Amino acid sequence: MTLTIPSRLAAPEPGWTISADVIVAGSGIAGLTAALRLRQRVDRVLLVTKTVLSEGSTEWAQGGIAAALDPADSPEEHLRDTLVAGVGVCDVAAVRALVSEGPARVRELVSLGTEFDRGPDGEISLTREGGHHRDRIAHAGGDATGREISRALIAALHAVQDDPGIEVLEHALVVDLLQDADQRVCGVTLHVIGEGQVDGVGAAQARAVVLATGGLGQVWSSTTNPSVATGDGVAAALRAGAVVTDLEFVQFHPTVLWLGEGASGQQPLISEAVRGEGAVLVDTAGVRFMQDVHPMADLAPRDVVARAIVARMALTGSDHVLLDARHLGREFLERRFPSIVARCRELGFDPATEPLPVAPAQHYASGGVETDLLGRSSLEGLYACGEVSCTGVHGANRLASNSLLEGIVFASRIADDITDRLAAGDLPPTTARLREGPPTLIDSTARTAIQRAMTAGAGAVRSAGSLASTVAALAAIAAAADADVAGGDGSPGGVTPGPQSWETSNLLHVGQLLTAVALQREETRGGHVRSDFPDRDDARFRGHIRARRTPDGPVGTTYTPVESAAEDLLAAAHGSTPQEGPR
Ligand SMILES: Cc1cc2nc3c(=O)[nH]c(=O)nc-3n(C[C@H](O)[C@H](O)[C@H](O)COP(=O)(O)OP(=O)(O)OC[C@H]3O[C@@H](n4cnc5c(N)ncnc54)[C@H](O)[C@@H]3O)c2cc1C
């Protein structure tokens, strides 16, 4: 069945217009970095963000940020570890940019005021995480790295907020991208809950747009991602005709606190470190099961643990397993994992006295809006960085703590490229025109059905049958919406345009594309696990599935094999084995 995606979301006509040289959408590590760097070099930067500046996955990042800062370490070693984690489909040039520029970018974060944890010698403390063969993870506040980075970046922004070169709009949701007659992206339609001069839907025009809208975890019923992670950037870029790549590669974290059948949205992460300290997984009958699955038992690679948990839940007919940390003792747990213990207790669980119910939940999107090494998407004028993008850095599986790093490295590259192009007179102002085709809008009441369908059929473990059921369920939701579209103006009958219905529409479009490409990839690789194709199939699938909406609506996909350089480098990484995934 051909997947058809509409060209735009139904929204009121823009009631106001603003303009800037560059619009940055999103205020996580990627968006803030891009905006701060651009502000120093171009005249007018507009930073828009869906809720408040601090809301996003960056704020929640725990473990840290990876970079070869230790003199004993090297970017080349970081590169090799990243390639191994990516299971043969990383873009080597992108990884090289990440690892070679990463240390300088992390030092810039320090200059900006980020306070990383330091050792007695005053140097930044570096720790090791799964998949890294060196200590190269800088962290802050113990397990609160993202909060500290976000604090420092927002403080830097506040320090310049009176500067006429930058305007910040909070509670400003990007609905769709604006394009000129040649498909060049030249702005966004924006819904602002404003107090001042702009309110409601407007048009923000610019010579370039940087998408930094983060992840898409809310596509599933449960995720570690915050509520803003509804895949808006991927969906808007897809509708506009940008190439979206590797969307099937999604990381599911094995141990996320299970809060009951009805629980949905962002769920608390129970760090791998708890198992690292000796906690064990048992099924609901109290039986350990990981020893039979992998030589490393409970510390097996993350995707292996997630898969084993799914299998055990099926075997026992339960929707969760248990993580038993009682033998570690109250005093140790409170000292070693203060945030996790506090959060569990807030929610009525005490790891010191009872096993914690856990189940896998969505954690990270490795794919997204395809970009080149400069952060340029396939659409002129559109850039993407951070989790919304697919730079090729992560391949099929992100290496621990590489995502914060990717955000700063590629946001900086984008700022440099836009600066150069604007200075050279490239990307001149242009006129947006209404995109052809009827708009669509999905009622927010469909949100739960979308999330359930994705969780049931396109979760941690997939098969042709499960994916086909999800495809059918999502198609039925889309068809019902199409039937609702009323009259010549294309306004959706009975559905009120607004943040809820726009987000729900985005969840549907991302879910539809993801299931379509997951069906095509008939193998298991990294974050894409097929029970009916349990092995990796390099002959057919060592490459990327790239999707693009054609102007009439059908989405076409192409398969691009990886270049042989990746293979050579992977071979050079002998002795390395894919280990645990990221925090
Ligand atoms: C619990 C948890 C722990 C993690 N731990 C680590 C770790 O230790 N190390 C690591 O490297 N990575 C970690 N990650 C992943 C990492 O945090 C994210 O990949 C990274 O922060 C993404 O940054 P970003 O700037 O792309 O997006 P985000 O930080 O998610 O920011 C996206 C921004 O876009 C805005 N936005 C979204 N939609 C719209 C719209 N339509 N209009 C306007 N604005 C919009 C959001 O409001 C937000 O401001 C973790 C993630 C989670 C959830």
The ligand as an SDF file (V2000), in Angstrom:
LIG
                    3D

 53 58  0  0  0  0  0  0  0  0999 V2000
   15.7460   10.6940   30.0420 C   0  0  0  0  0  0  0  0  0  0  0  0
   16.7730   10.9750   28.9980 C   0  0  0  0  0  0  0  0  0  0  0  0
   18.1230   10.8000   29.2760 C   0  0  0  0  0  0  0  0  0  0  0  0
   19.0850   11.0780   28.2920 C   0  0  0  0  0  0  0  0  0  0  0  0
   20.4160   10.9960   28.6250 N   0  0  0  0  0  0  0  0  0  0  0  0
   21.3620   11.3820   27.6860 C   0  0  0  0  0  0  0  0  0  0  0  0
   22.7450   11.4560   28.0290 C   0  0  0  0  0  0  0  0  0  0  0  0
   23.1500   11.1770   29.1620 O   0  0  0  0  0  0  0  0  0  0  0  0
   23.6290   11.8490   27.0630 N   0  0  0  0  0  0  0  0  0  0  0  0
   23.2310   12.1790   25.7870 C   0  0  0  0  0  0  0  0  0  0  0  0
   24.0780   12.5260   24.9560 O   0  0  0  0  0  0  0  0  0  0  0  0
   21.9230   12.1390   25.4630 N   0  0  0  0  0  0  0  0  0  0  0  0
   20.9880   11.7680   26.3770 C   0  0  0  0  0  0  0  0  0  0  0  0
   19.6600   11.7590   26.0300 N   0  0  0  0  0  0  0  0  0  0  0  0
   19.2830   12.2000   24.6730 C   0  0  0  0  0  0  0  0  0  0  0  0
   19.4540   13.7120   24.5740 C   0  0  0  0  0  0  0  0  0  0  0  0
   18.9820   14.3080   25.7630 O   0  0  0  0  0  0  0  0  0  0  0  0
   18.6740   14.3000   23.4010 C   0  0  0  0  0  0  0  0  0  0  0  0
   18.8870   13.5430   22.2470 O   0  0  0  0  0  0  0  0  0  0  0  0
   19.1150   15.7420   23.1340 C   0  0  0  0  0  0  0  0  0  0  0  0
   19.0060   16.4910   24.3190 O   0  0  0  0  0  0  0  0  0  0  0  0
   18.2650   16.3570   22.0410 C   0  0  0  0  0  0  0  0  0  0  0  0
   18.5530   17.7230   21.9660 O   0  0  0  0  0  0  0  0  0  0  0  0
   17.7630   18.6370   20.9260 P   0  0  0  0  0  0  0  0  0  0  0  0
   18.2510   20.0210   21.1080 O   0  0  0  0  0  0  0  0  0  0  0  0
   17.8240   18.0330   19.5940 O   0  0  0  0  0  0  0  0  0  0  0  0
   16.2370   18.4830   21.3720 O   0  0  0  0  0  0  0  0  0  0  0  0
   15.4790   18.8540   22.7210 P   0  0  0  0  0  0  0  0  0  0  0  0
   16.3970   19.0890   23.8500 O   0  0  0  0  0  0  0  0  0  0  0  0
   14.4330   17.8220   22.9080 O   0  0  0  0  0  0  0  0  0  0  0  0
   14.8010   20.2270   22.3580 O   0  0  0  0  0  0  0  0  0  0  0  0
   13.7970   20.3030   21.3760 C   0  0  0  0  0  0  0  0  0  0  0  0
   13.1740   21.6770   21.4410 C   0  0  0  0  0  0  0  0  0  0  0  0
   12.2750   21.8620   20.3560 O   0  0  0  0  0  0  0  0  0  0  0  0
   11.0630   22.4070   20.8450 C   0  0  0  0  0  0  0  0  0  0  0  0
    9.9870   22.0560   19.9160 N   0  0  0  0  0  0  0  0  0  0  0  0
    9.4890   20.8310   19.6260 C   0  0  0  0  0  0  0  0  0  0  0  0
    8.5120   20.9350   18.7100 N   0  0  0  0  0  0  0  0  0  0  0  0
    8.4050   22.2500   18.3960 C   0  0  0  0  0  0  0  0  0  0  0  0
    7.5620   22.9930   17.5380 C   0  0  0  0  0  0  0  0  0  0  0  0
    6.6130   22.4130   16.7880 N   0  0  0  0  0  0  0  0  0  0  0  0
    7.7050   24.3370   17.4890 N   0  0  0  0  0  0  0  0  0  0  0  0
    8.6450   24.9670   18.2490 C   0  0  0  0  0  0  0  0  0  0  0  0
    9.4640   24.3020   19.0950 N   0  0  0  0  0  0  0  0  0  0  0  0
    9.3440   22.9690   19.1580 C   0  0  0  0  0  0  0  0  0  0  0  0
   10.9280   21.8050   22.2180 C   0  0  0  0  0  0  0  0  0  0  0  0
   10.0130   22.5050   22.9960 O   0  0  0  0  0  0  0  0  0  0  0  0
   12.3700   21.9190   22.6940 C   0  0  0  0  0  0  0  0  0  0  0  0
   12.6420   23.2340   23.1140 O   0  0  0  0  0  0  0  0  0  0  0  0
   18.6880   11.4880   27.0010 C   0  0  0  0  0  0  0  0  0  0  0  0
   17.3390   11.6600   26.7140 C   0  0  0  0  0  0  0  0  0  0  0  0
   16.3860   11.4260   27.6980 C   0  0  0  0  0  0  0  0  0  0  0  0
   14.9370   11.6520   27.3570 C   0  0  0  0  0  0  0  0  0  0  0  0
  1  2  1  0
  2  3  1  0
  2 52  2  0
  3  4  2  0
  4  5  1  0
  4 50  1  0
  5  6  2  0
  6  7  1  0
  6 13  1  0
  7  8  2  0
  7  9  1  0
  9 10  1  0
 10 11  2  0
 10 12  1  0
 12 13  2  0
 13 14  1  0
 14 15  1  0
 14 50  1  0
 15 16  1  0
 16 17  1  0
 16 18  1  0
 18 19  1  0
 18 20  1  0
 20 21  1  0
 20 22  1  0
 22 23  1  0
 23 24  1  0
 24 25  2  0
 24 26  1  0
 24 27  1  0
 27 28  1  0
 28 29  2  0
 28 30  1  0
 28 31  1  0
 31 32  1  0
 32 33  1  0
 33 34  1  0
 33 48  1  0
 34 35  1  0
 35 36  1  0
 35 46  1  0
 36 37  1  0
 36 45  1  0
 37 38  2  0
 38 39  1  0
 39 40  1  0
 39 45  2  0
 40 41  1  0
 40 42  2  0
 42 43  1  0
 43 44  2  0
 44 45  1  0
 46 47  1  0
 46 48  1  0
 48 49  1  0
 50 51  2  0
 51 52  1  0
 52 53  1  0
M  END
$$$$
